[in-house]
Amino acid sequence: MTDHTLPTARLGDGGPEVGVQGLGCMGMSFAYGPTDADASRATLERALELGVTLYDTADAYGAGENERFLSPFFKAHRDEVVIATKFALSIPPDDPTKRIIRNDEPYIRQAVEASLRRLDVDVIDLYYMHRRDPDVPIEETVAVMADLVREGKVKHLGLSEVTGDELRAAQGVHPIAAVQSEWSLFSRDIEAGVVPAARELGVALVPYSPLGRGFLTGSFADAEKDLTAGDFRRQQPRFTGDNAAANAALLAPVRTVAEAHGATLGQIALAWAQQRARVHGLPVIPIPGTRKPTRVEENTAATRIVLTEEELSLLEPIAGKVAGDRYADMSFTSAGRD
């Protein structure tokens, strides 16, 4: 039985209709320390009951392990879910801070076949270019992706961490359903160019890390002190040392708004992200990640919180005060090329 509690939005002009909040699945098998497979499976099921239909993974998450983990759930609910996965980024297991990016045709074709096998599906609903290789013209990459659509291996195309100009160039080759980028109370660089381009072109925005990788929930204050050794947040400048202390202080207005609504800090951060749709006039489908059914209940409940203009104004200055970049190497982000 499915509780369709979420309203829906469409990914692009011709894309699928999905719940206005999706689920980021990376942490179920990668990046955030030890996992509980049973709890993660229960989270997937509870999310679907609550009306979450967009499930986000990538071949880079655990070198394909995340796709394999999700496969049984997808097969059991194939007609109810929209599967989003990605190519182009690999992370060497011996150096989690390093990124290898490829956008060339041989790699794309190899990657899509591997993802189809791991997911054990005939077609991927939404296939993203995970990161941009500036040495390969984006028109060439999207042309190959468009061939995958014509060949029936992919239904819709997405791009991650592209600039507004790159999105326009890509849209000239094939319709783009969604752009995925980090967007939260702490990360708003895409509002300068990417968001206006997406609105102009009819492309949906899919914010990843809308909870600031958990920092906006108050669940940790210093990654080096509070998180396990294998947690990749220990490599991110915002969450360690003096930066962490400065950024923790920025949560004060979030707490004020949360108290007014009887809500959690995370719910206010998500409500802010959900309201970007109204503020900017385009579909916005955040994909907060969690591995606990109770958290997905909390997260989806945030779609029912409406922040007042006064509350939005109170939260407005936060991003401009954040200390530290969102990655140690920003060269593979849209902000690094804008």
N, C-alpha and C positions, 0 to 999 in steps of 0.2 A: 504494500500500500504506500502510495506516495503523497506526502503533504506538500502540495504546490503552494508554498507560502511566499515564494519570491516572485516579484514581477519579472518580466523578460525584456530583453533588448536584442537587437539584431547586429550581428557582426558584419559590417559593411552593407552596401546596397543589396547584394545578392547572397549574403552569407546566412548561416544558420541562426535561428533564434535561440537564445540561451538565457538561463537565469542571470539576473543582474550582478550576481556574485559567483565567481568560479572558485576552484580549489587548486592551489599550487601543491603539487605532490612531491617535489624534490626532496624535502626533508624526511620522507618516509623511508628513504634508502641511501641518503647522501647528505653530507655537508654539516648537519647539525648534531653530530654526536650519536650515541647509541639510540637504537630504535626498537620499538615493540611492534612486530609484524601484525599480531592479532589486533592490537589497538588501532593500527593504521587501517586494517581492513574494515574494522567497525566504523572508523571515521568516514571511509569512502561510502559505505552503505547509508550512514546517517545523513551525510551530505545530500545524497540523492533523494532521500525521504523529504528533505527540507527544500527541495527544488533546485539544488545545484546541479547543473548539467554540463558545464565546461570544466574539463579536467586537464591540467597542464603538466607535461613532462618534457623530457629532452633526452637525446642519446648520450649527452655528456654527463647526465646525473648517475654517478656510479658506474660509468663506462657501460651503459645499457641496462644496469640492474634495475633501475627505476621502471623502465618500460616493461621488463620481464615481470616485476612485482605487480604491476597494474593490469597485466594482461588477463588474468582470470576474472577480475571485476568487470573489465570492459566486455569480455565475451558474454558474461552473464547478463549484461544490461546494454547490449550493443545498440538497440534501437532507442535507448533513452539518454545516451550520453554523447557528447561531442568531444572527440579525442584531439588534443593539440600536442604535437611534439615538434622537435627542432633538429636542425643539422647545423654544422659549420664550426662548432666549438668542441675542442677536446682539452681535457685537463690531465696532465701527467700525474699518475698516482704518487710519484716520488717528490712532486713539487706542486702542491695545490694552489700556489700563487701564480703559476705559469699558465698561459693560454696559447693554444695553437689554433689558428683560424684558417679555414679553407672555404672558398666559395666557387671553386672550379667545377666544371661539369662532371669529370670522372668521380670526384669525391661526392658530389651531390647524389649521383646515381647509386653509388655504393652505399651511401648513408640511408637513402630511402628504402632500399631493399632490406638493409639490416634492421631498420626500425619496423618495417612490416613483419619481418620474421619474429622479432622479439615480442611485438604486440600481438602477433598471431591474428591479424585482421587483413582484409582484402584491400582496404582503402583507409587513408588517414584523413580525418575531417578537416583539420587545419594544420598546415605545415609551415613552420616558421624558418626563416634564415635567422639563426640564433645571434650571430655577430657578423659584422661587416669586414671583409678584407678589402681595404681601399685600393689594392693593386689589381683587383678584378672589377671592371665596370659593372655597376649594379644592374644595368640593363641586360648584360649577358647572364648574370646569375638568375634574374627573374625570368628570362626567356627559357632557361632550363627548367625552372620550377613550373612555368606554364606548360611545358611539354609533359610534365608529370600529371598535370590536370587532364590534358587531352588523352593521356594514356590510361586514365582511370585509377591511378595510384594515389592521387590526392584530390580532395574536393575543393578546398579553398586555400589561399595563400596568405601568409603573415610575415611580418618583418619585426625584428627586435633590435632596439638600440640604433635606429637610423635617424638621420637628421631630416628636417622638413624637406630640403632639396632632394635628398635621396629618396624620400617617399614619393615625391612628385615624379621623379625619373622612373621609379618602379611602376607607378600607376599608369604611366604611358605605355608600358609593355603589357601588363595584365592587371585586372582589378585586384586590389589588396583588401582583404577583409578586416584585418586587425594589425595594429602596431602595439608591440609589447615593450614597455620601458618602465624603469623604476619611477614611481610617482607616489609621494606621500607628504605628510607634513614636514618631513626632513629633506625631501628631494623634489625640487620643482623646476629643474632646469629645462624640462621639455616644454614648459608653457611658453617659452619664447618663440620657438619655431615649429616644433613637431605638432603640438596641439592645434595651432591654427591651420596647418597643412592638412591634418586629419579631418578637421571640421569641413574645410573647403572641398575635400575629395570624397567625403562620405565614408571615412574609415573609422572603425571603432578603436578606442584606446583600451588596452588591457594592462592596468598597472600591476607590476610585480613588486613584492616587498612593500605593500601599502602599510604594513605595521613596522616599517623600519627594521626588518629582520628580527622583530621581537622587542627591540629597544623601546619603541613607543608604547608597549604594553607595561613597561616597568618591570618586566620579568628578569632583567639583569641590568646592572649598572656599569660593569667593567668586564669586558670579555675575557681578559687575561686572568682575572680573579674568580669570575663566576661561572665560566664555561669550561667544558672538558677539553683536553688537549687536541682532539681531532676536529673540533668545531672551527669551521673556516672563518667565522666572525672574528676570531682572534687575529686574523690577518687584515682586518679592515680598519683603516685609520680612525674612523669615527667612534669606535667602541673600546679604545684602549687609552691608558695614560691620561694626560691632561684633557685631551679631547673628550673622553668619556665623561669626565667630571663636569666639564662645561656643558655638554649636551644633556646630561641628566637634569641639570637645572632648568633646561628649556621645557621640561614637562609640566611645570607649575600651572600654566594656563590650561593645559589639557586636563589636569586634575580638577581645576575649577569648573570647567564645562561638564566633566564627567559627574561631579557631585550634583550639579543642577539637574541632570537627567537620571540620576540613580543608575548610572552606567559605569562600565569599566573604561580604563584609559584606551584599551584597544578598540572598544566599540566607538569611541569618539573619533579616533584616527580613521577607522573604516567609514564612519558616517561622513567625515570630511571628504574622503576619497570618492564615496558614492555620489556626493553632491557636486563633484566636478562635472557630472553630466549636465546638470542644470546650469551651472556657472558658465561652462564653456560651450554648451549647445551641441553635444555629440554623445554617442553611446560610450559609456564607461563601465567596464566589467572588471573590477579588481579581483585578483586571485590570491588572497591570503593563504598561507600555508599553515597546516596544523596536522598533528598526528593523534589528536584526541577528539572523540565525539562531543564531549562537553564544550570544547573550544569551537567546533564548527557550529554548534547551536548558538554560542555567544556571538560568533562572527556574523552569522546570517541575521541574527536579531538586530544587528546594527543597521540593516537596510531600512528599518522602521523608525530610526531616529532622524529627526529633521532639526538641523542646527539653525538657529536664528541668525540674522545678519549681524547682530551684536556679537554673538559667539564666533561667527566666522571671522569677524574683525579682530577678536581677541587672539585667534589662532594664526592670523595672517603673517605676523612678523617672524614666526619661528624659523622657517627655512633659511631666511637671510642671516640668522645668527649661528647656524650649525657649524661646528668646528671639525675640519677634516673632510677629505673627499670620501665618496662612497666606495671606492676601490683604491688599492694602493697604486694600480696602474689604470689611469682613466683613458688611455689611448684607444681602447676597444669599445668605448661608450659613445653615444651620440654627442654628449657634451665635450668629449675629447676631440671631436672633429668640427664642431660648430664654430 
